């Protein structure tokens, strides 16, 4: 799923869990746990603008983490 297709929290959750699979095996558990906790902590968010801001920030953070570990993203590297 491309980043542009992430438009709701469920799509974001799936996108982030798939991104975790691109990380080194010893780091995957930590980041999957973080994704799940963040999803549950924001589950009651009802403001559409706030949800879009959370999605944007989560994707930026995921990209930063993937770059930090040198993970391959959509054929890059």
mmCIF file as gemmi writes it, N, C-alpha and C atoms, coordinates in Angstrom:
data_model
loop_
_atom_site.group_PDB
_atom_site.id
_atom_site.type_symbol
_atom_site.label_atom_id
_atom_site.label_alt_id
_atom_site.label_comp_id
_atom_site.label_asym_id
_atom_site.label_entity_id
_atom_site.label_seq_id
_atom_site.pdbx_PDB_ins_code
_atom_site.Cartn_x
_atom_site.Cartn_y
_atom_site.Cartn_z
_atom_site.occupancy
_atom_site.B_iso_or_equiv
_atom_site.pdbx_formal_charge
_atom_site.auth_seq_id
_atom_site.auth_asym_id
_atom_site.pdbx_PDB_model_num
ATOM 1 N N . UNK Axp A 1 ? 0.859 -1.189 0 1 0 ? 1 A 1
ATOM 2 C CA . UNK Axp A 1 ? 0 0 0 1 0 ? 1 A 1
ATOM 3 C C . UNK Axp A 1 ? 0.894 1.238 0 1 0 ? 1 A 1
ATOM 4 N N . UNK Axp A 2 ? 0.649 2.122 -0.888 1 0 ? 2 A 1
ATOM 5 C CA . UNK Axp A 2 ? 1.433 3.356 -0.975 1 0 ? 2 A 1
ATOM 6 C C . UNK Axp A 2 ? 1.011 4.329 0.113 1 0 ? 2 A 1
ATOM 7 N N . UNK Axp A 3 ? 1.926 5.19 0.482 1 0 ? 3 A 1
ATOM 8 C CA . UNK Axp A 3 ? 1.641 6.175 1.537 1 0 ? 3 A 1
ATOM 9 C C . UNK Axp A 3 ? 0.432 7.03 1.199 1 0 ? 3 A 1
ATOM 10 N N . UNK Axp A 4 ? 0.239 7.315 -0.079 1 0 ? 4 A 1
ATOM 11 C CA . UNK Axp A 4 ? -0.871 8.169 -0.49 1 0 ? 4 A 1
ATOM 12 C C . UNK Axp A 4 ? -2.219 7.499 -0.247 1 0 ? 4 A 1
ATOM 13 N N . UNK Axp A 5 ? -2.24 6.182 -0.148 1 0 ? 5 A 1
ATOM 14 C CA . UNK Axp A 5 ? -3.49 5.445 0.061 1 0 ? 5 A 1
ATOM 15 C C . UNK Axp A 5 ? -3.899 5.389 1.523 1 0 ? 5 A 1
ATOM 16 N N . UNK Axp A 6 ? -3.04 5.812 2.425 1 0 ? 6 A 1
ATOM 17 C CA . UNK Axp A 6 ? -3.352 5.772 3.851 1 0 ? 6 A 1
ATOM 18 C C . UNK Axp A 6 ? -4.245 6.964 4.178 1 0 ? 6 A 1
ATOM 19 N N . UNK Axp A 7 ? -5.535 6.678 4.382 1 0 ? 7 A 1
ATOM 20 C CA . UNK Axp A 7 ? -6.48 7.762 4.636 1 0 ? 7 A 1
ATOM 21 C C . UNK Axp A 7 ? -7.264 7.589 5.927 1 0 ? 7 A 1
ATOM 22 N N . UNK Axp A 8 ? -7.132 6.436 6.562 1 0 ? 8 A 1
ATOM 23 C CA . UNK Axp A 8 ? -7.828 6.266 7.836 1 0 ? 8 A 1
ATOM 24 C C . UNK Axp A 8 ? -6.941 5.469 8.784 1 0 ? 8 A 1
ATOM 25 N N . UNK Axp A 9 ? -7.383 5.356 10.015 1 0 ? 9 A 1
ATOM 26 C CA . UNK Axp A 9 ? -6.546 4.749 11.04 1 0 ? 9 A 1
ATOM 27 C C . UNK Axp A 9 ? -6.284 3.267 10.781 1 0 ? 9 A 1
ATOM 28 N N . UNK Axp A 10 ? -7.25 2.55 10.243 1 0 ? 10 A 1
ATOM 29 C CA . UNK Axp A 10 ? -7.05 1.13 9.965 1 0 ? 10 A 1
ATOM 30 C C . UNK Axp A 10 ? -5.99 0.939 8.879 1 0 ? 10 A 1
ATOM 31 N N . UNK Axp A 11 ? -6.033 1.753 7.837 1 0 ? 11 A 1
ATOM 32 C CA . UNK Axp A 11 ? -5.034 1.674 6.776 1 0 ? 11 A 1
ATOM 33 C C . UNK Axp A 11 ? -3.653 2.035 7.315 1 0 ? 11 A 1
ATOM 34 N N . UNK Axp A 12 ? -3.601 3.032 8.188 1 0 ? 12 A 1
ATOM 35 C CA . UNK Axp A 12 ? -2.331 3.432 8.793 1 0 ? 12 A 1
ATOM 36 C C . UNK Axp A 12 ? -1.757 2.286 9.616 1 0 ? 12 A 1
ATOM 37 N N . UNK Axp A 13 ? -2.603 1.655 10.415 1 0 ? 13 A 1
ATOM 38 C CA . UNK Axp A 13 ? -2.181 0.539 11.263 1 0 ? 13 A 1
ATOM 39 C C . UNK Axp A 13 ? -1.553 -0.565 10.409 1 0 ? 13 A 1
ATOM 40 N N . UNK Axp A 14 ? -2.221 -0.944 9.328 1 0 ? 14 A 1
ATOM 41 C CA . UNK Axp A 14 ? -1.706 -1.985 8.438 1 0 ? 14 A 1
ATOM 42 C C . UNK Axp A 14 ? -0.392 -1.547 7.776 1 0 ? 14 A 1
ATOM 43 N N . UNK Axp A 15 ? -0.359 -0.291 7.33 1 0 ? 15 A 1
ATOM 44 C CA . UNK Axp A 15 ? 0.844 0.243 6.688 1 0 ? 15 A 1
ATOM 45 C C . UNK Axp A 15 ? 2.04 0.184 7.64 1 0 ? 15 A 1
ATOM 46 N N . UNK Axp A 16 ? 1.824 0.601 8.891 1 0 ? 16 A 1
ATOM 47 C CA . UNK Axp A 16 ? 2.92 0.636 9.855 1 0 ? 16 A 1
ATOM 48 C C . UNK Axp A 16 ? 3.385 -0.769 10.241 1 0 ? 16 A 1
ATOM 49 N N . UNK Axp A 17 ? 2.451 -1.711 10.392 1 0 ? 17 A 1
ATOM 50 C CA . UNK Axp A 17 ? 2.853 -3.081 10.709 1 0 ? 17 A 1
ATOM 51 C C . UNK Axp A 17 ? 3.639 -3.696 9.555 1 0 ? 17 A 1
ATOM 52 N N . UNK Axp A 18 ? 3.263 -3.382 8.322 1 0 ? 18 A 1
ATOM 53 C CA . UNK Axp A 18 ? 4.034 -3.87 7.165 1 0 ? 18 A 1
ATOM 54 C C . UNK Axp A 18 ? 5.417 -3.218 7.131 1 0 ? 18 A 1
ATOM 55 N N . UNK Axp A 19 ? 5.48 -1.963 7.5 1 0 ? 19 A 1
ATOM 56 C CA . UNK Axp A 19 ? 6.773 -1.272 7.532 1 0 ? 19 A 1
ATOM 57 C C . UNK Axp A 19 ? 7.691 -1.918 8.569 1 0 ? 19 A 1
ATOM 58 N N . UNK Axp A 20 ? 7.118 -2.393 9.678 1 0 ? 20 A 1
ATOM 59 C CA . UNK Axp A 20 ? 7.923 -3.044 10.714 1 0 ? 20 A 1
ATOM 60 C C . UNK Axp A 20 ? 8.625 -4.282 10.17 1 0 ? 20 A 1
ATOM 61 N N . UNK Axp A 21 ? 8.02 -4.946 9.212 1 0 ? 21 A 1
ATOM 62 C CA . UNK Axp A 21 ? 8.613 -6.148 8.631 1 0 ? 21 A 1
ATOM 63 C C . UNK Axp A 21 ? 9.883 -5.84 7.835 1 0 ? 21 A 1
ATOM 64 N N . UNK Axp A 22 ? 10.085 -4.583 7.498 1 0 ? 22 A 1
ATOM 65 C CA . UNK Axp A 22 ? 11.273 -4.177 6.751 1 0 ? 22 A 1
ATOM 66 C C . UNK Axp A 22 ? 12.453 -3.881 7.674 1 0 ? 22 A 1
ATOM 67 N N . UNK Axp A 23 ? 12.202 -3.877 8.968 1 0 ? 23 A 1
ATOM 68 C CA . UNK Axp A 23 ? 13.238 -3.592 9.956 1 0 ? 23 A 1
ATOM 69 C C . UNK Axp A 23 ? 14.009 -4.859 10.313 1 0 ? 23 A 1
ATOM 70 N N . UNK Axp A 24 ? 15.184 -4.696 10.918 1 0 ? 24 A 1
ATOM 71 C CA . UNK Axp A 24 ? 15.904 -5.885 11.398 1 0 ? 24 A 1
ATOM 72 C C . UNK Axp A 24 ? 15.025 -6.662 12.385 1 0 ? 24 A 1
ATOM 73 N N . UNK Axp A 25 ? 15.156 -7.983 12.359 1 0 ? 25 A 1
ATOM 74 C CA . UNK Axp A 25 ? 14.285 -8.847 13.155 1 0 ? 25 A 1
ATOM 75 C C . UNK Axp A 25 ? 14.307 -8.501 14.643 1 0 ? 25 A 1
ATOM 76 N N . UNK Axp A 26 ? 15.458 -8.14 15.166 1 0 ? 26 A 1
ATOM 77 C CA . UNK Axp A 26 ? 15.555 -7.844 16.602 1 0 ? 26 A 1
ATOM 78 C C . UNK Axp A 26 ? 14.845 -6.537 16.985 1 0 ? 26 A 1
ATOM 79 N N . UNK Axp A 27 ? 14.519 -5.688 16.024 1 0 ? 27 A 1
ATOM 80 C CA . UNK Axp A 27 ? 13.836 -4.417 16.291 1 0 ? 27 A 1
ATOM 81 C C . UNK Axp A 27 ? 12.335 -4.478 16.015 1 0 ? 27 A 1
ATOM 82 N N . UNK Axp A 28 ? 11.898 -5.461 15.268 1 0 ? 28 A 1
ATOM 83 C CA . UNK Axp A 28 ? 10.507 -5.52 14.845 1 0 ? 28 A 1
ATOM 84 C C . UNK Axp A 28 ? 9.531 -5.56 16.014 1 0 ? 28 A 1
ATOM 85 N N . UNK Axp A 29 ? 9.803 -6.364 17.013 1 0 ? 29 A 1
ATOM 86 C CA . UNK Axp A 29 ? 8.895 -6.487 18.158 1 0 ? 29 A 1
ATOM 87 C C . UNK Axp A 29 ? 8.679 -5.171 18.87 1 0 ? 29 A 1
ATOM 88 N N . UNK Axp A 30 ? 9.757 -4.429 19.056 1 0 ? 30 A 1
ATOM 89 C CA . UNK Axp A 30 ? 9.678 -3.133 19.744 1 0 ? 30 A 1
ATOM 90 C C . UNK Axp A 30 ? 8.76 -2.172 18.987 1 0 ? 30 A 1
ATOM 91 N N . UNK Axp A 31 ? 8.978 -2.066 17.697 1 0 ? 31 A 1
ATOM 92 C CA . UNK Axp A 31 ? 8.2 -1.111 16.908 1 0 ? 31 A 1
ATOM 93 C C . UNK Axp A 31 ? 6.76 -1.568 16.693 1 0 ? 31 A 1
ATOM 94 N N . UNK Axp A 32 ? 6.528 -2.875 16.571 1 0 ? 32 A 1
ATOM 95 C CA . UNK Axp A 32 ? 5.152 -3.377 16.472 1 0 ? 32 A 1
ATOM 96 C C . UNK Axp A 32 ? 4.384 -3.053 17.752 1 0 ? 32 A 1
ATOM 97 N N . UNK Axp A 33 ? 5.035 -3.223 18.889 1 0 ? 33 A 1
ATOM 98 C CA . UNK Axp A 33 ? 4.402 -2.893 20.168 1 0 ? 33 A 1
ATOM 99 C C . UNK Axp A 33 ? 4.056 -1.399 20.222 1 0 ? 33 A 1
ATOM 100 N N . UNK Axp A 34 ? 4.969 -0.581 19.768 1 0 ? 34 A 1
ATOM 101 C CA . UNK Axp A 34 ? 4.745 0.871 19.757 1 0 ? 34 A 1
ATOM 102 C C . UNK Axp A 34 ? 3.563 1.23 18.843 1 0 ? 34 A 1
ATOM 103 N N . UNK Axp A 35 ? 3.489 0.592 17.67 1 0 ? 35 A 1
ATOM 104 C CA . UNK Axp A 35 ? 2.38 0.847 16.736 1 0 ? 35 A 1
ATOM 105 C C . UNK Axp A 35 ? 1.055 0.492 17.404 1 0 ? 35 A 1
ATOM 106 N N . UNK Axp A 36 ? 0.995 -0.683 18.034 1 0 ? 36 A 1
ATOM 107 C CA . UNK Axp A 36 ? -0.249 -1.117 18.685 1 0 ? 36 A 1
ATOM 108 C C . UNK Axp A 36 ? -0.655 -0.164 19.811 1 0 ? 36 A 1
ATOM 109 N N . UNK Axp A 37 ? 0.308 0.234 20.628 1 0 ? 37 A 1
ATOM 110 C CA . UNK Axp A 37 ? 0.002 1.153 21.736 1 0 ? 37 A 1
ATOM 111 C C . UNK Axp A 37 ? -0.497 2.495 21.215 1 0 ? 37 A 1
ATOM 112 N N . UNK Axp A 38 ? 0.148 3.013 20.201 1 0 ? 38 A 1
ATOM 113 C CA . UNK Axp A 38 ? -0.268 4.3 19.645 1 0 ? 38 A 1
ATOM 114 C C . UNK Axp A 38 ? -1.657 4.208 19.028 1 0 ? 38 A 1
ATOM 115 N N . UNK Axp A 39 ? -1.927 3.099 18.348 1 0 ? 39 A 1
ATOM 116 C CA . UNK Axp A 39 ? -3.242 2.906 17.747 1 0 ? 39 A 1
ATOM 117 C C . UNK Axp A 39 ? -4.325 2.927 18.825 1 0 ? 39 A 1
ATOM 118 N N . UNK Axp A 40 ? -4.094 2.202 19.912 1 0 ? 40 A 1
ATOM 119 C CA . UNK Axp A 40 ? -5.085 2.152 20.985 1 0 ? 40 A 1
ATOM 120 C C . UNK Axp A 40 ? -5.213 3.489 21.723 1 0 ? 40 A 1
ATOM 121 N N . UNK Axp A 41 ? -4.126 4.206 21.869 1 0 ? 41 A 1
ATOM 122 C CA . UNK Axp A 41 ? -4.2 5.48 22.589 1 0 ? 41 A 1
ATOM 123 C C . UNK Axp A 41 ? -4.923 6.563 21.789 1 0 ? 41 A 1
ATOM 124 N N . UNK Axp A 42 ? -4.977 6.418 20.465 1 0 ? 42 A 1
ATOM 125 C CA . UNK Axp A 42 ? -5.655 7.41 19.623 1 0 ? 42 A 1
ATOM 126 C C . UNK Axp A 42 ? -6.976 6.892 19.054 1 0 ? 42 A 1
ATOM 127 N N . UNK Axp A 43 ? -7.415 5.728 19.508 1 0 ? 43 A 1
ATOM 128 C CA . UNK Axp A 43 ? -8.609 5.085 18.945 1 0 ? 43 A 1
ATOM 129 C C . UNK Axp A 43 ? -9.874 5.925 19.098 1 0 ? 43 A 1
ATOM 130 N N . UNK Axp A 44 ? -9.941 6.752 20.126 1 0 ? 44 A 1
ATOM 131 C CA . UNK Axp A 44 ? -11.153 7.541 20.364 1 0 ? 44 A 1
ATOM 132 C C . UNK Axp A 44 ? -11.102 8.928 19.727 1 0 ? 44 A 1
ATOM 133 N N . UNK Axp A 45 ? -10.089 9.203 18.925 1 0 ? 45 A 1
ATOM 134 C CA . UNK Axp A 45 ? -9.956 10.512 18.263 1 0 ? 45 A 1
ATOM 135 C C . UNK Axp A 45 ? -11.074 10.672 17.227 1 0 ? 45 A 1
ATOM 136 N N . UNK Axp A 46 ? -11.837 11.746 17.332 1 0 ? 46 A 1
ATOM 137 C CA . UNK Axp A 46 ? -12.971 11.936 16.426 1 0 ? 46 A 1
ATOM 138 C C . UNK Axp A 46 ? -12.809 13.128 15.479 1 0 ? 46 A 1
ATOM 139 N N . UNK Axp A 47 ? -11.859 14.004 15.743 1 0 ? 47 A 1
ATOM 140 C CA . UNK Axp A 47 ? -11.635 15.173 14.892 1 0 ? 47 A 1
ATOM 141 C C . UNK Axp A 47 ? -10.896 14.748 13.617 1 0 ? 47 A 1
ATOM 142 N N . UNK Axp A 48 ? -11.532 14.869 12.449 1 0 ? 48 A 1
ATOM 143 C CA . UNK Axp A 48 ? -10.904 14.429 11.193 1 0 ? 48 A 1
ATOM 144 C C . UNK Axp A 48 ? -9.577 15.13 10.901 1 0 ? 48 A 1
ATOM 145 N N . UNK Axp A 49 ? -9.461 16.387 11.245 1 0 ? 49 A 1
ATOM 146 C CA . UNK Axp A 49 ? -8.203 17.115 11.017 1 0 ? 49 A 1
ATOM 147 C C . UNK Axp A 49 ? -7.092 16.543 11.899 1 0 ? 49 A 1
ATOM 148 N N . UNK Axp A 50 ? -7.419 16.236 13.129 1 0 ? 50 A 1
ATOM 149 C CA . UNK Axp A 50 ? -6.439 15.654 14.056 1 0 ? 50 A 1
ATOM 150 C C . UNK Axp A 50 ? -6.021 14.258 13.58 1 0 ? 50 A 1
ATOM 151 N N . UNK Axp A 51 ? -6.971 13.476 13.096 1 0 ? 51 A 1
ATOM 152 C CA . UNK Axp A 51 ? -6.659 12.139 12.582 1 0 ? 51 A 1
ATOM 153 C C . UNK Axp A 51 ? -5.693 12.244 11.408 1 0 ? 51 A 1
ATOM 154 N N . UNK Axp A 52 ? -5.939 13.171 10.491 1 0 ? 52 A 1
ATOM 155 C CA . UNK Axp A 52 ? -5.049 13.348 9.345 1 0 ? 52 A 1
ATOM 156 C C . UNK Axp A 52 ? -3.653 13.796 9.788 1 0 ? 52 A 1
ATOM 157 N N . UNK Axp A 53 ? -3.591 14.631 10.799 1 0 ? 53 A 1
ATOM 158 C CA . UNK Axp A 53 ? -2.296 15.072 11.33 1 0 ? 53 A 1
ATOM 159 C C . UNK Axp A 53 ? -1.545 13.893 11.964 1 0 ? 53 A 1
ATOM 160 N N . UNK Axp A 54 ? -2.258 13.045 12.688 1 0 ? 54 A 1
ATOM 161 C CA . UNK Axp A 54 ? -1.638 11.857 13.292 1 0 ? 54 A 1
ATOM 162 C C . UNK Axp A 54 ? -1.114 10.934 12.196 1 0 ? 54 A 1
ATOM 163 N N . UNK Axp A 55 ? -1.898 10.733 11.149 1 0 ? 55 A 1
ATOM 164 C CA . UNK Axp A 55 ? -1.482 9.875 10.032 1 0 ? 55 A 1
ATOM 165 C C . UNK Axp A 55 ? -0.229 10.44 9.373 1 0 ? 55 A 1
ATOM 166 N N . UNK Axp A 56 ? -0.233 11.735 9.095 1 0 ? 56 A 1
ATOM 167 C CA . UNK Axp A 56 ? 0.923 12.374 8.448 1 0 ? 56 A 1
ATOM 168 C C . UNK Axp A 56 ? 2.182 12.212 9.296 1 0 ? 56 A 1
ATOM 169 N N . UNK Axp A 57 ? 2.049 12.474 10.592 1 0 ? 57 A 1
ATOM 170 C CA . UNK Axp A 57 ? 3.197 12.388 11.498 1 0 ? 57 A 1
ATOM 171 C C . UNK Axp A 57 ? 3.681 10.949 11.637 1 0 ? 57 A 1
ATOM 172 N N . UNK Axp A 58 ? 2.761 9.998 11.71 1 0 ? 58 A 1
ATOM 173 C CA . UNK Axp A 58 ? 3.149 8.595 11.853 1 0 ? 58 A 1
ATOM 174 C C . UNK Axp A 58 ? 3.92 8.106 10.627 1 0 ? 58 A 1
ATOM 175 N N . UNK Axp A 59 ? 3.496 8.538 9.446 1 0 ? 59 A 1
ATOM 176 C CA . UNK Axp A 59 ? 4.194 8.141 8.219 1 0 ? 59 A 1
ATOM 177 C C . UNK Axp A 59 ? 5.585 8.77 8.176 1 0 ? 59 A 1
ATOM 178 N N . UNK Axp A 60 ? 5.694 10.034 8.559 1 0 ? 60 A 1
ATOM 179 C CA . UNK Axp A 60 ? 7.008 10.679 8.617 1 0 ? 60 A 1
ATOM 180 C C . UNK Axp A 60 ? 7.928 9.962 9.595 1 0 ? 60 A 1
ATOM 181 N N . UNK Axp A 61 ? 7.394 9.621 10.772 1 0 ? 61 A 1
ATOM 182 C CA . UNK Axp A 61 ? 8.192 8.913 11.778 1 0 ? 61 A 1
ATOM 183 C C . UNK Axp A 61 ? 8.622 7.541 11.269 1 0 ? 61 A 1
ATOM 184 N N . UNK Axp A 62 ? 7.708 6.833 10.598 1 0 ? 62 A 1
ATOM 185 C CA . UNK Axp A 62 ? 8.038 5.511 10.06 1 0 ? 62 A 1
ATOM 186 C C . UNK Axp A 62 ? 9.141 5.62 9.012 1 0 ? 62 A 1
ATOM 187 N N . UNK Axp A 63 ? 9.045 6.616 8.147 1 0 ? 63 A 1
ATOM 188 C CA . UNK Axp A 63 ? 10.085 6.826 7.135 1 0 ? 63 A 1
ATOM 189 C C . UNK Axp A 63 ? 11.433 7.094 7.787 1 0 ? 63 A 1
ATOM 190 N N . UNK Axp A 64 ? 11.428 7.893 8.846 1 0 ? 64 A 1
ATOM 191 C CA . UNK Axp A 64 ? 12.674 8.21 9.55 1 0 ? 64 A 1
ATOM 192 C C . UNK Axp A 64 ? 13.287 6.941 10.145 1 0 ? 64 A 1
ATOM 193 N N . UNK Axp A 65 ? 12.437 6.116 10.765 1 0 ? 65 A 1
ATOM 194 C CA . UNK Axp A 65 ? 12.932 4.883 11.383 1 0 ? 65 A 1
ATOM 195 C C . UNK Axp A 65 ? 13.466 3.926 10.314 1 0 ? 65 A 1
ATOM 196 N N . UNK Axp A 66 ? 12.744 3.787 9.216 1 0 ? 66 A 1
ATOM 197 C CA . UNK Axp A 66 ? 13.212 2.912 8.141 1 0 ? 66 A 1
ATOM 198 C C . UNK Axp A 66 ? 14.549 3.404 7.586 1 0 ? 66 A 1
ATOM 199 N N . UNK Axp A 67 ? 14.691 4.708 7.432 1 0 ? 67 A 1
ATOM 200 C CA . UNK Axp A 67 ? 15.963 5.266 6.954 1 0 ? 67 A 1
ATOM 201 C C . UNK Axp A 67 ? 17.067 5.054 7.976 1 0 ? 67 A 1
ATOM 202 N N . UNK Axp A 68 ? 16.733 5.157 9.244 1 0 ? 68 A 1
ATOM 203 C CA . UNK Axp A 68 ? 17.706 4.96 10.314 1 0 ? 68 A 1
ATOM 204 C C . UNK Axp A 68 ? 18.3 3.557 10.24 1 0 ? 68 A 1
ATOM 205 N N . UNK Axp A 69 ? 17.45 2.579 10.005 1 0 ? 69 A 1
ATOM 206 C CA . UNK Axp A 69 ? 17.907 1.196 9.931 1 0 ? 69 A 1
ATOM 207 C C . UNK Axp A 69 ? 18.361 0.805 8.535 1 0 ? 69 A 1
ATOM 208 N N . UNK Axp A 70 ? 18.222 1.702 7.582 1 0 ? 70 A 1
ATOM 209 C CA . UNK Axp A 70 ? 18.633 1.402 6.215 1 0 ? 70 A 1
ATOM 210 C C . UNK Axp A 70 ? 17.749 0.363 5.558 1 0 ? 70 A 1
ATOM 211 N N . UNK Axp A 71 ? 16.484 0.308 5.981 1 0 ? 71 A 1
ATOM 212 C CA . UNK Axp A 71 ? 15.54 -0.661 5.421 1 0 ? 71 A 1
ATOM 213 C C . UNK Axp A 71 ? 15.174 -0.269 4.011 1 0 ? 71 A 1
ATOM 214 N N . UNK Axp A 72 ? 14.884 -1.265 3.186 1 0 ? 72 A 1
ATOM 215 C CA . UNK Axp A 72 ? 14.459 -1.008 1.816 1 0 ? 72 A 1
ATOM 216 C C . UNK Axp A 72 ? 12.997 -0.609 1.819 1 0 ? 72 A 1
ATOM 217 N N . UNK Axp A 73 ? 12.691 0.483 1.117 1 0 ? 73 A 1
ATOM 218 C CA . UNK Axp A 73 ? 11.319 0.951 1.004 1 0 ? 73 A 1
ATOM 219 C C . UNK Axp A 73 ? 10.953 1.079 -0.452 1 0 ? 73 A 1
ATOM 220 N N . UNK Axp A 74 ? 10.049 0.238 -0.902 1 0 ? 74 A 1
ATOM 221 C CA . UNK Axp A 74 ? 9.538 0.275 -2.286 1 0 ? 74 A 1
ATOM 222 C C . UNK Axp A 74 ? 10.65 0.318 -3.321 1 0 ? 74 A 1
ATOM 223 N N . UNK Axp A 75 ? 11.636 -0.574 -3.186 1 0 ? 75 A 1
ATOM 224 C CA . UNK Axp A 75 ? 12.678 -0.677 -4.188 1 0 ? 75 A 1
ATOM 225 C C . UNK Axp A 75 ? 13.821 0.309 -4.038 1 0 ? 75 A 1
ATOM 226 N N . UNK Axp A 76 ? 13.773 1.172 -3.038 1 0 ? 76 A 1
ATOM 227 C CA . UNK Axp A 76 ? 14.859 2.133 -2.839 1 0 ? 76 A 1
ATOM 228 C C . UNK Axp A 76 ? 16.062 1.416 -2.242 1 0 ? 76 A 1
ATOM 229 N N . UNK Axp A 77 ? 17.226 2.001 -2.434 1 0 ? 77 A 1
ATOM 230 C CA . UNK Axp A 77 ? 18.496 1.533 -1.897 1 0 ? 77 A 1
ATOM 231 C C . UNK Axp A 77 ? 18.966 0.306 -2.523 1 0 ? 77 A 1
